[in-house]
Amino acid sequence: MIFSLRTRYLTGEMLWWIIGLYLGFIILMLGNDFFLHLQFFTQYQVPTVLILKTLLLKWPFWISLGIPVGVLFGTLIGIGRMAGDNEIQALLTSGVSIWRMSIPVFFVGLISSAIMWVVSERFAPPLLEQYSKLTAQLLGSQPMERIKPQVFLKGPEERVFYFQFYNPERLEMQGITVFQLSSSQIKELITAQSARQVGDTLVLSHVTIYQLENGKITGIHISDTYEISIKREILRTVQAPLNIFFMSTADIMTMLEEELRSPNPSHRNITLYQTVLHFKRSIPLSPLFLALLAFGLVARAVKVARYLALFYAIFLYGIYYILLSGTQIFASAGVLPPVVAGWMTTGLFSLFALFSLYKASR
């Protein structure tokens, strides 16, 4: 029976490690992504809520990326532990073949592939579209850089700031110069003896404002105080760059059909759409054949050999993603047909998985 006690035990041993390693990978990637976004905290005045929002919108990407990693290494460690403790050998002695033991591995890989496909097709496209838009808004907005003395700093509304002295503890400045730009020319020059930061506003004291036109002073205004907003302005109408890999299969097929019906279809766009379609259909199968490959590598391993199998799997996993990237490049250059590029890596590693199972069964 597929759901016998030994099958449930073997599956449980795999799932324990798969879930643990998967969660560890997600935490590692989210932490790495968080520190990459720290530049917005340290360099520009970006609200913390926006940084957290970008991380949350990217969760489908990390989930899809983490499933193959968790399945591969979870299967390696879980089955490797059983092989090292002679539990696999005991099952073989009791008449359970390698092929029979691979059935729960197959179903774990198949369910993982199904989850990966659902996430990448249903949840990822709308959220990653919002992520791309928000990122473009942040990068395209006019920021106020972190205040530093004796450095020209870019600010909102095409302003450039210069502070002679700055006290970060009291948020006070001296010797302030502010350039208001228009078409790369200075249209206004503001000087102040001192200033203090109050929230998102600079309150200047003893201010002189020079109005300029074509490099000539056209007016001078003197004021005791003057306020300038240094709040980061988030653009709302910025156009996010199109990332076709973030789109669903249905959307890409629609774009392909429209391109084919156009009076002057672009061969480059057609090749791109067809290539991405084949990749989006083949990549979700990776957890399935990686689980079977891992099982075949360690099912008959002794305590020392199973660690070698771990290194083999890491190497093969690296080759897998190198092949994915390489075939995409070759397809874009017209060297490989889209169907060959999209399915070559999956086909090769499926053969590797079957071969490893065959070797383990002998």
N, C-alpha and C positions, 0 to 999 in steps of 0.2 A: 504493500500500500504506500502511496506517495506521502501520506500524512502519518506514517508510523512513528513510533517513539524515537528511533534512531534518526529519522528524517527531521523531526522537530528539534532534536538535540543538535544536529549538524547545522540546521538553519539558524537556531538561536546563537550558536557559537559564532557564526558569521555576522549576524545582525548586531550583536553586542559590539564588535569591533568596528563594523561599518558605520554605525550611528555615532560612536565615540570619535572616530577619526574624521568623520564628516563634519561634526560640530566643531572639532578642533580646527579643521581647515577653514570653516566659515569664520570663526573668531579671528584666526590669523589674517585672513584676507580683509575682513572688516577693519581690523586694527591697522593693517598696512594702509588701507584706503583712507582711514581717518587721519593718520599722520601725514599722508600726502596732501590732504586738504588743510592741514594746519597752516600752510602758507597764507590762506585766506584770513586766519586768525592773527598771525604775526605781522603780515605785510599790509593787509587791507582791513578796513572796518566792515567785515561781513557779519551779519547777525548769526549767532550760534544756531538758531532755529533753521536757517537755510542750509548750513553745513550738515546738520543732522538729517534734514529732509533729503538732500542729495544722496546720503548713504542709504536711507530707507528706500528710496526709489530704485536703487541699484540692486536690491536683494535678489530679484529673479536671476540676475546675471551670475551672482556668486553661488546661488543654489544649483543652477545648471552646471557651472564649472566644477562644483564640489562633488556632485554625485559620482562621476567616473573615478575621481580620486578616492573617495570613501569606499566605493565598491571594490576597486582594485586592491588597495592596501588592507582593507578590512578582511577580504577573502584570504589574502596572503597570510596575515597574522593569525586569523582564526583557524583556518585549515592547517596552516603551518604548525600551530601549537598542537593540534590534534595529531598530526603526523609525527611530530617530535616526541609525543608521549605514547606513540604506538597505537593510538586509537583507530587510525585509518587502517593499520595493519590488522587490528583485531576484527574490524568490519570485513576486510577482505578474507580473512580466515573463516569467518562465519558464513561466507558465500555471497556477500554483497559486492558486486563488481564496481569498478571505477565509473562506468557509464551510469549505473544505478545511483551511485552517490552524487553524480553530477546533476541529477534531476532537480534537487532543491536549489543548487547553485544556479541552474538555468532559470528557475522561476524568480529567484532573488534578482538576478540580472535583468530579466524581462520586466519585472515590476519597476525596477529602478529606471529602465529605459522609458517605460510608459510615463513615469512621473516627470522625467526630464523633458519628454516631448510635450506634455501638458503645460508645464511651466514655461517652456520656450515659445509655445504657440498661443497660449491663452493669457498668461499673466505678464510675461516679459514685454511684449510689444507696447502696450499702452503705458506701462510704468517707465520703460526705458526711453520712450518718446518724451515723457515729462522730464526725465533726467537730462536728456540732451538739451531740451529747451531751457531748463533752469541753469545748467552749466553754461550755455551760450549767453544767457542773461547776465550771469555773474562775470564772465570773462569780457563781455561787451560793454559792461557798465563803466561809469567813470568813478573810480575809487579814490578815497583819501588814504594815502599811504600812512603807515605808522610814523608818528612825529619823531623826527631826529634833528639835532642841531647841525647847522652848517652844511645842509644837504638840500638840493632842490627836490621838492616832493610834488607829485602829481595829485591833484584834487578834483572834486566834482565841478561841473559847469565850466570846464576848460580853464581851470585855475592852476597856477603853479605857486607853491609856498616855499618861503625860505625863512628859517629861524636862526638868529645868531646864537642865542642861548635858550636852553630848555630845561626846566625842572620837572621831571616826570612824577615826583612825589606830590608836588603841589599843583601840577598841571598849569604851570605858568611859563610864559615865553617873553623874551626881550629881543628887540631888533628884528621886527617882522617886516617882510616884503612879500606882497602878493601880486602876481601878474595875472591879469584877465586876458585870455587869448581869444582871437577871432580870426579864422582863416590863417593861422600860423603867425598872426601879427598881434602885438600888444595893443589892446584898445583901452585898457585901464591899468593903472599902477597904484597900488595902495601901500603906504608905509605906516608903521605904528611903532611907538616906543616900547609898548608892552602889550601883553594879551594873556587871557586865561581861558581854559577850556571848560565850558559848562555843558555837559552832555555831548550832544552832536553840534554844538555851536562854539565858535571862537568869538570872544568878546574883546575887541581891540580897543586900546586906549591911546589918546593923543594921536589921532589919525589924520593923515593927509592923503587925499585921493586925487590922482592926476588922470584926466581924460586925454586920450591920445587918438590921433588920426593920421595915418601914413607916417608914423614916427614923430609927429609934432604934437606938442602939448596944446590942447584946445580949451582946457579948463582946469581949475584947481579948486578943491573943496576941503575945508578943514573942519574936523569934528572931534569932540571929546571922546565919543565912543562910536563903535561901528560893529555890527554883528555879521558873521559869515558862517553859513551852514557848511559843515564838513561831513554831513551824513552821506553815506554811500547811496547813490541813486541806482536802483535796480531797473534796467530797461524792461519794458513789458512787450514791446513789439519786435524784438530781435528775432531773426529767422534762424532756427536751429539747423545745424548741418545734417544732411540726410545720411543715416547709417543703415544701409539695406539689411545688414545682419541683425538689426534690432527689430525688423519687421516680421510679420507673420507670413506663413507660406501663402495664404489666400491673398494678402495684399501684394506680394511679389508676383503672383500669377496674374493679378489684375494689371499690374504695371507691364508685364510681359505681353499680355494680349493687346493692350493699348499701343505698345511700341510696334507690334507686328501689324496692327491695322493702320498705323500712321502712313502718310504719303511717302515719307523718306525715313524709313526705319534705320536706326543706328545699329550696325552689326556689333559694335562694342557693348552697347547697352543690352542687346539681346543675349550676348555671350555671358555678360555679368549676371543677368537675372537667371538664366538657365543654370549657371554654375552655383549660385547661392541656393537655388531650389534643391539641387541634388545634395549639397552639403547639409542643408537643414533637414533633409530626409534621412541622411546616413549617420550624422553625428549622434542623434539620440540613441542609436544602437550600440554606442561605445560601451556603456555599462554592461551590456549582455556579454559581448565577446571578451571584455577585459576580465569579467568574473570567471568565465570559463578558462581563459588563459591562465589566470592566477591559480585556479584550482588544479589545472594540469601541471603547473610548475612545481607545486609543493605537496601534492597528494601522496607521492611516494618518497618524499624527501626525508632524510635522516636529520638529526639535530644540527649538524654542521652544514649540510647541503641546502637546508631550507633558507639559511641566511644568504647563501649565494643566489638562490632563486629570487630573494628580495631585491638584490642588486640587479639581477637580470630584468626583473619587472620594472624597476625604476628606469633602467636603460631603455627598455622597450616602450615605456610610457613616454619618455622623451622623444624617441624616434617617431612615435605616433603623432605627436603634435608638430614635430618638424615636417613630417610628411603632409600633414594637413595644410600647414602654411605653404610648403613648397608647391603642392598641387594647385592651391589657389592662385599662386603667382604664375605658374605655367599656364593655367587656364585663362587668366587675364591677358597673358601675352599671346594667346592663340596657339601655344605649343601642344596643349592637351585639349581634347574635346570636353565639354562640360560634364557629360555623364561619366567619362573616365576619371576626370579629376575628382568629382564628387564622391565616387564609390571606390576608388583605388585603395585608399587607406583602410576603409572598412572591410573590403574584400580581403586584403592581405592579412590583416589581423584576425579576421575570422578563420582564415586558413591556419594561422599560427595557433589559434585556440584549439582547433580540431586536431592539429598535429600534436600539441602538448597533451591532450586527452588520450590520443592514440598511444603515445609513448608511455604515459602513466599506466595504461591498461595492460601493457605487455609484461 
